[in-house]
Amino acid sequence: MLNKLLTAAALLLTLNLQAQEEPLRFAFLTDTHLALGSHSFSDLRLCIQDINKQDSLDFVILGGDITDFGTDEEIGAAKALLDSLRKPYYLVAGNHDAKWSESGCNTFKNVFGYEHFEFEAGGWRFLGCNCGPDMRMAPALLPRESMTWLEGLSSGKPSIFINHYPQDTSVLNYFDVTRALKKAGVRFEIGGHWHQNRPLNYDGIPAVLGRSSLADSRVPAGYNVFRLWRDSVSVSERRPNAGGAEVINWYSAPLPPVVDTTKYDPHGLPSSYPWLRYDINERYPQVRELWKIQEDANIVSGFARKGARAWYATSSGSVRCIRLRDGKRLWSKDLPGKIFSTPAVSGSTLVVGCTDGGIYALNARNGRIRWCVRAGKSVLASPVIYDGKVFAGASDGVFRALDLRSGKTVWEYAGVEGFVECRPMVDAQQVVFGSWSGRLYSLDTGTGELQWVWRCSRSSRMYSPAACWPVKAAGRIFFANPDRKVYVLDAASGQELFVLDGGREAIGLSSDGTTVLVKTMFNSSYAFRADAAGPELLWNVPNGTHYEIGPTQIIEIGGQVLTPTDKGNLFSLSLKDGSLQWIHKFSVALINPLQAWTHKGRTRILASAMDGTIVLLEVSPV
């Protein structure tokens, strides 16, 4: 009863203070999902027209998922429409802007001019940044660069934070984000993603999510208007119509300073952390970390390895070489765009794709550029070096075969629909890769001529076989698709032989090429023979990963089926029967493609995660 009286008194005081001052007013639009040819543009245009009629509004904030698929065309059309606003506007990217971006998130940054914003108005500081995941299917993760920005903000200023995602366990590093926000003085948070108005609270920080601007069968197009005083906020929804707008007041709250009272364990995880913790490592002492480093940016691709060295790239555009013995950096080369491409190495040449549109060949010893071939758009895909040639897809509809020594074009296939993200399967007979157009292509390795095209029966581009690295064995092509199926095709004809349920985008082969390995979305893994006559499984087991959407390739070494996850946990299952061998946690983020080898009778695993963590593991026989 006392708590209710105190709350009522606080609200009464807030109303009295509100009556004494003029509030700051701003519009909040989110989840516009602009897609060419859809009603999304007319819905947003209606909202903009209503906003432009209101002289009392000071500015507009957009909370992400501005576009539906992150294409250059969608982003350009979005900019043109948003520029019709007669108020200043500020925006952040959402997962739809970043996950399926043909430019690797470069176009969004270049068109709008930033990836995070900070400004002050009405005695408040407004902070906004992108949410991830960039280019890989995984839960949201505020990029390392954004975290560095947040952690470097001055404290003491009353602040409001805008991000597309709710800052709860929807975001893999939510606890680090909340800790940084409290230190910076954030008293209120605004987001989208759920397409509905919803009040929330993030460990003491009050928050709201806003409705989508899109109309549906239940509600017309609309947006929210915020009124902000020195220590309180109210929110109303506006639904524009021919007579003006329907207004629905749905939220009001005081905004006092927030104190961080959260308790963290020795690894920095709060009690609310719902997944495997680092103490899981104590159960499996046969796995130890030889060294571990933290990069200054996200890593969203795998490694190239040769001898005593390894090479990788950061999403910020740096290609780096380290010594495997101790992780010491030997050199770093900055390229002019973000990098989501896993490098390939042959001899003394390292090849990697870049979102500036370049396929770069570097001297693997020192990072100097040997040659660069320009594509018409970003190169997100990972190259393969085979028989003295570089095979790589891009976002410009062209798949290329280049001479490794000179970079000269050997052949081009210019009939690719959608953009290419994956690493192709290459052998003497064919080059196989998927694109974000629902298609899987097979080209002749020597000439680049089209052999066959497989098409997904689902019409949405989001069901494309584009993120999976396809594999080949027993004269067949295997890939896992976002429609939650694994497809088995005849390699020569592309004919569909049979289909299995349960996969998403992660697949792999045993080291001897006899067994296909699959991880499903829902806590299971299975295996089947590559030459099986039909969908008969060798084993199908619960794997302990629970809900799991990471697309990273599965590999096998020494009977260990190494299964990366989207939450920094690496699982090893027995090739023989799928039984759990060990688990090791080294991060909270998506694990990238691995490198594994045998050293003095022990398995060594070089792994990285999207948050920029790199580790060298050694597994002893049990």
GULOVEX-451713 format. One record per residue (C-alpha): x, y, z. Coordinates in steps of 0.1 Angstrom, whole numbers, always signed. Example, Ala and Ser with C-alpha at 12.3 -4.5 7.8 and 13.67 -1.06 7.14 Angstrom:
! GULOVEX-451713
      px      py      pz
    +123     -45     +78
    +137     -11     +71
//
This chain:
! GULOVEX-451713
      px      py      pz
      +0      +0      +0
     +28     +24      +9
     +45     +17     -25
     +13     +25     -43
     +10     +58     -24
     +46     +68     -31
     +41     +60     -68
      +9     +81     -70
     +27    +110     -52
     +56    +107     -77
     +32    +108    -107
     +14    +138     -92
     +47    +156     -87
     +56    +148    -123
     +23    +162    -136
     +28    +194    -116
     +63    +199    -130
     +51    +191    -166
     +25    +218    -163
     +52    +244    -155
     +74    +239    -185
     +72    +234    -223
     +83    +199    -233
    +106    +188    -261
     +86    +170    -287
     +98    +146    -313
     +83    +119    -336
     +96     +83    -336
     +93     +62    -367
    +105     +26    -368
    +103      -6    -388
     +94     +11    -420
    +106     -19    -440
    +108      +0    -472
    +106     -25    -501
    +101     -14    -537
     +66     -21    -550
     +51     -25    -516
     +27      -4    -496
     +56      +5    -472
     +64     +37    -491
     +28     +50    -491
     +25     +42    -454
     +57     +61    -446
     +47     +90    -469
     +14     +93    -450
     +33     +95    -417
     +57    +121    -431
     +29    +143    -444
     +13    +142    -409
     +47    +150    -392
     +53    +180    -416
     +19    +195    -405
     +30    +197    -368
     +50    +228    -361
     +54    +218    -325
     +77    +188    -333
    +114    +195    -329
    +129    +166    -348
    +123    +130    -359
    +141     +98    -349
    +140     +65    -368
    +146     +33    -350
    +159      +9    -376
    +147     -16    -402
    +144     +14    -425
    +146     -10    -454
    +134     -46    -458
    +165     -62    -474
    +193     -36    -472
    +197     -32    -509
    +214      -1    -524
    +182      +7    -543
    +160      +5    -511
    +185     +27    -492
    +185     +53    -520
    +148     +54    -522
    +145     +56    -484
    +169     +86    -483
    +149    +104    -510
    +116     +99    -491
    +130    +108    -457
    +145    +140    -471
    +109    +152    -476
    +107    +156    -438
    +107    +193    -429
    +124    +185    -395
    +159    +173    -388
    +160    +135    -386
    +184    +110    -370
    +184     +73    -376
    +200     +40    -367
    +202      +8    -387
    +182     -24    -379
    +189     -60    -385
    +171     -59    -419
    +194     -31    -429
    +225     -50    -419
    +220     -87    -422
    +211     -88    -459
    +231     -58    -470
    +245     -63    -505
    +271     -36    -497
    +282     -50    -463
    +265     -20    -445
    +287      +5    -465
    +258     +20    -484
    +238     +28    -453
    +268     +45    -438
    +277     +64    -470
    +242     +76    -478
    +232     +87    -443
    +267     +97    -432
    +271     +79    -399
    +267     +46    -379
    +259     +63    -346
    +248     +97    -335
    +250    +120    -305
    +232    +154    -301
    +217    +175    -274
    +182    +191    -272
    +160    +203    -244
    +186    +195    -217
    +189    +159    -229
    +216    +141    -248
    +204    +117    -275
    +225     +87    -283
    +219     +61    -311
    +238     +33    -328
    +234      +3    -350
    +225     -31    -335
    +239     -58    -357
    +242     -86    -365
    +262     -75    -395
    +258    -100    -424
    +256    -132    -403
    +224    -148    -390
    +227    -145    -352
    +211    -126    -323
    +218     -89    -322
    +253     -78    -310
    +263     -42    -306
    +295     -40    -326
    +328     -37    -308
    +333      -2    -324
    +299      +9    -310
    +307      -5    -276
    +340     +15    -276
    +321     +46    -285
    +295     +40    -257
    +322     +32    -231
    +340     +64    -240
    +311     +88    -235
    +313    +114    -208
    +291    +107    -177
    +267    +129    -159
    +245    +141    -188
    +208    +130    -187
    +207    +108    -218
    +183     +88    -239
    +195     +58    -259
    +180     +47    -293
    +187     +12    -307
    +166     -10    -330
    +166     -40    -306
    +152     -42    -271
    +183     -42    -248
    +175     -75    -231
    +186    -110    -240
    +177    -102    -276
    +212     -87    -277
    +241    -110    -270
    +261     -84    -251
    +231     -67    -235
    +248     -66    -201
    +278     -47    -214
    +255     -23    -232
    +234     -16    -201
    +265     -12    -179
    +279     +14    -203
    +246     +32    -206
    +241     +36    -169
    +277     +49    -166
    +269     +74    -194
    +238     +87    -176
    +211     +71    -197
    +176     +73    -181
    +154     +61    -209
    +157     +39    -240
    +137     +37    -272
    +136      +8    -297
    +116     -10    -323
    +119     -45    -338
     +87     -60    -322
     +63     -38    -344
     +42     -29    -314
     +40      -3    -286
     +54     -19    -255
     +67      -6    -222
     +98     -24    -208
    +125     -20    -182
    +161     -30    -187
    +176     -37    -153
    +164      -4    -139
    +163     +17    -171
    +127     +24    -183
    +122     +18    -220
     +96     +16    -247
     +94      -1    -281
     +75     +16    -309
     +50      +3    -334
     +59      -2    -371
     +48     +26    -395
     +33      -2    -416
      -4      -7    -419
     -18     -42    -415
     -52     -58    -413
     -57     -46    -377
     -43     -11    -375
     -36     +17    -401
      -2     +33    -407
     +11     +53    -378
     +40     +64    -355
     +47     +78    -320
     +52    +112    -306
     +73    +117    -275
     +69    +147    -251
    +100    +150    -229
    +104    +172    -198
    +134    +176    -174
    +125    +144    -155
     +96    +126    -172
     +83    +114    -205
     +49    +107    -222
     +42     +89    -255
     +12     +89    -278
      +5     +70    -310
      -7     +89    -340
     -27     +73    -368
     -30     +98    -397
     -63     +98    -415
     -83    +121    -439
     -97    +141    -410
     -63    +146    -392
     -51    +118    -369
     -63     +95    -342
     -42    +100    -310
     -38     +73    -284
     -19     +82    -252
      -3     +50    -240
     +28     +57    -218
     +39     +81    -191
     +68     +78    -166
     +92     +97    -144
    +128     +96    -155
    +151     +98    -124
    +188     +90    -125
    +196     +53    -127
    +221     +36    -104
    +238      +4    -115
    +232     -22     -87
    +238     -53    -109
    +261     -79     -95
    +285     -94    -120
    +305    -127    -118
    +343    -128    -124
    +337    -131    -161
    +315    -100    -162
    +282    -118    -167
    +251    -108    -147
    +228    -131    -128
    +202    -126    -156
    +225    -142    -182
    +204    -171    -194
    +228    -192    -214
    +259    -213    -207
    +284    -195    -185
    +322    -197    -185
    +322    -221    -157
    +311    -248    -182
    +349    -249    -191
    +357    -263    -157
    +338    -295    -166
    +361    -302    -195
    +397    -297    -184
    +410    -315    -215
    +404    -282    -234
    +427    -253    -225
    +433    -219    -239
    +469    -214    -251
    +463    -177    -256
    +434    -153    -261
    +433    -118    -275
    +406     -91    -279
    +405     -71    -312
    +393     -35    -314
    +366     -43    -339
    +342     -71    -348
    +354    -101    -367
    +328    -116    -391
    +348    -141    -410
    +373    -169    -406
    +410    -175    -409
    +436    -185    -435
    +464    -205    -420
    +498    -217    -433
    +527    -230    -412
    +533    -209    -381
    +510    -180    -392
    +474    -172    -396
    +455    -143    -413
    +421    -128    -406
    +402     -95    -412
    +381     -72    -390
    +348     -58    -401
    +364     -23    -398
    +386     -31    -428
    +419     -44    -414
    +437     -75    -426
    +460     -89    -399
    +486    -115    -396
    +494    -133    -363
    +520    -157    -351
    +503    -189    -340
    +526    -196    -312
    +515    -167    -290
    +490    -146    -310
    +515    -118    -316
    +504     -95    -344
    +531     -95    -372
    +514     -69    -395
    +481     -51    -402
    +469     -36    -435
    +439     -13    -436
    +417     -15    -467
    +391     +11    -477
    +360      -8    -467
    +345     -32    -442
    +355     -69    -446
    +332     -99    -442
    +353    -122    -464
    +373    -151    -451
    +408    -148    -466
    +425    -176    -486
    +463    -182    -488
    +485    -200    -514
    +523    -197    -514
    +531    -162    -504
    +498    -146    -516
    +468    -138    -495
    +435    -130    -512
    +404    -113    -495
    +373     -95    -507
    +364     -60    -494
    +332     -40    -494
    +349     -12    -513
    +344     -35    -544
    +380     -48    -545
    +393     -84    -546
    +428     -79    -531
    +459    -100    -533
    +484     -92    -506
    +519    -103    -499
    +512    -128    -470
    +546    -119    -454
    +541     -82    -450
    +506     -72    -462
    +517     -52    -492
    +491     -51    -520
    +501     -71    -551
    +470     -65    -572
    +434     -55    -569
    +405     -64    -592
    +375     -41    -591
    +340     -55    -590
    +310     -33    -597
    +298     -36    -561
    +310     -49    -527
    +328     -82    -524
    +314     -99    -493
    +321    -134    -505
    +350    -155    -494
    +375    -165    -522
    +388    -200    -529
    +423    -205    -544
    +424    -236    -567
    +448    -247    -594
    +465    -213    -595
    +433    -194    -598
    +411    -173    -574
    +374    -180    -575
    +351    -153    -559
    +316    -140    -560
    +305    -104    -555
    +274     -82    -552
    +274     -70    -588
    +260    -102    -604
    +294    -114    -616
    +313    -145    -605
    +350    -143    -614
    +380    -166    -619
    +413    -147    -617
    +449    -156    -622
    +465    -158    -588
    +498    -144    -599
    +486    -114    -619
    +450    -109    -611
    +440    -111    -648
    +406    -123    -656
    +404    -160    -666
    +367    -160    -670
    +335    -142    -658
    +300    -154    -654
    +277    -124    -654
    +243    -141    -649
    +242    -142    -611
    +210    -129    -596
    +212    -114    -561
    +245    -109    -542
    +270    -136    -532
    +280    -140    -496
    +293    -176    -492
    +326    -194    -500
    +321    -215    -531
    +328    -252    -534
    +355    -256    -561
    +370    -287    -576
    +382    -298    -611
    +346    -302    -624
    +326    -274    -610
    +322    -242    -589
    +291    -242    -567
    +277    -213    -547
    +244    -197    -537
    +231    -161    -539
    +205    -140    -522
    +180    -147    -550
    +169    -182    -540
    +194    -198    -563
    +223    -222    -562
    +246    -221    -592
    +271    -246    -607
    +297    -233    -632
    +323    -251    -652
    +356    -246    -634
    +376    -242    -666
    +353    -220    -686
    +328    -205    -663
    +299    -218    -684
    +266    -224    -665
    +260    -261    -658
    +228    -258    -638
    +208    -237    -614
    +188    -249    -584
    +159    -227    -572
    +142    -227    -538
    +105    -232    -540
     +99    -204    -514
     +95    -170    -530
    +111    -149    -503
    +147    -140    -508
    +153    -148    -472
    +151    -185    -480
    +181    -183    -503
    +210    -208    -501
    +234    -179    -498
    +250    -181    -464
    +258    -218    -463
    +292    -230    -475
    +281    -259    -498
    +301    -291    -497
    +306    -320    -521
    +311    -357    -517
    +301    -389    -535
    +292    -370    -566
    +267    -349    -547
    +262    -313    -535
    +249    -308    -499
    +237    -275    -484
    +215    -264    -455
    +189    -238    -464
    +170    -212    -443
    +137    -230    -450
    +151    -255    -424
    +159    -282    -448
    +191    -299    -461
    +192    -306    -498
    +211    -333    -516
    +216    -327    -553
    +233    -347    -580
    +265    -328    -587
    +265    -333    -624
    +229    -323    -632
    +216    -304    -601
    +187    -328    -598
    +173    -329    -563
    +179    -365    -550
    +163    -361    -515
    +156    -336    -488
    +160    -338    -450
    +143    -317    -423
    +160    -296    -396
    +190    -277    -410
    +193    -240    -414
    +226    -227    -428
    +253    -248    -411
    +266    -280    -426
    +299    -298    -429
    +317    -330    -440
    +338    -355    -421
    +375    -352    -430
    +374    -384    -451
    +343    -371    -470
    +321    -400    -461
    +297    -383    -437
    +275    -352    -439
    +272    -333    -406
    +242    -310    -398
    +232    -288    -369
    +195    -278    -366
    +179    -247    -351
    +164    -266    -322
    +189    -284    -300
    +199    -313    -322
    +226    -325    -346
    +225    -354    -371
    +247    -372    -395
    +241    -393    -426
    +263    -410    -452
    +273    -389    -482
    +264    -418    -505
    +231    -427    -488
    +202    -438    -510
    +178    -416    -491
    +172    -397    -459
    +185    -424    -435
    +205    -410    -406
    +235    -425    -389
    +226    -407    -357
    +203    -378    -345
    +209    -365    -310
    +201    -336    -287
    +233    -315    -288
    +228    -291    -259
    +229    -259    -281
    +191    -252    -276
    +178    -225    -300
    +207    -220    -324
    +208    -200    -357
    +246    -196    -363
    +255    -203    -400
    +291    -213    -394
    +305    -244    -411
    +308    -276    -391
    +342    -294    -393
    +355    -327    -381
    +390    -336    -369
    +402    -368    -351
    +366    -380    -346
    +356    -346    -331
    +326    -329    -348
    +334    -292    -340
    +300    -274    -339
    +302    -236    -335
    +273    -217    -321
    +259    -182    -321
    +267    -176    -284
    +304    -182    -281
    +301    -219    -272
    +320    -245    -291
    +306    -280    -289
    +325    -312    -298
    +304    -343    -307
    +316    -378    -314
    +317    -386    -351
    +308    -422    -343
    +275    -416    -325
    +270    -379    -319
    +276    -381    -281
    +289    -350    -264
    +327    -349    -259
    +332    -314    -246
    +321    -278    -246
    +342    -247    -244
    +330    -211    -240
    +354    -183    -251
    +329    -155    -260
    +293    -145    -259
    +290    -139    -297
    +287    -159    -329
    +317    -181    -336
    +332    -177    -371
    +347    -204    -393
    +374    -224    -375
    +409    -237    -384
    +419    -270    -367
    +450    -292    -370
    +469    -318    -350
    +500    -308    -331
    +521    -334    -312
    +491    -357    -308
    +467    -330    -297
    +441    -310    -315
    +446    -273    -319
    +417    -251    -328
    +420    -214    -339
    +387    -197    -333
    +373    -162    -334
    +339    -147    -325
    +319    -117    -339
    +328     -96    -308
    +365     -96    -319
    +377    -124    -295
    +404    -147    -309
    +416    -179    -291
    +439    -208    -297
    +426    -239    -280
    +444    -272    -274
    +425    -304    -268
    +442    -333    -251
    +431    -369    -256
    +409    -382    -227
//
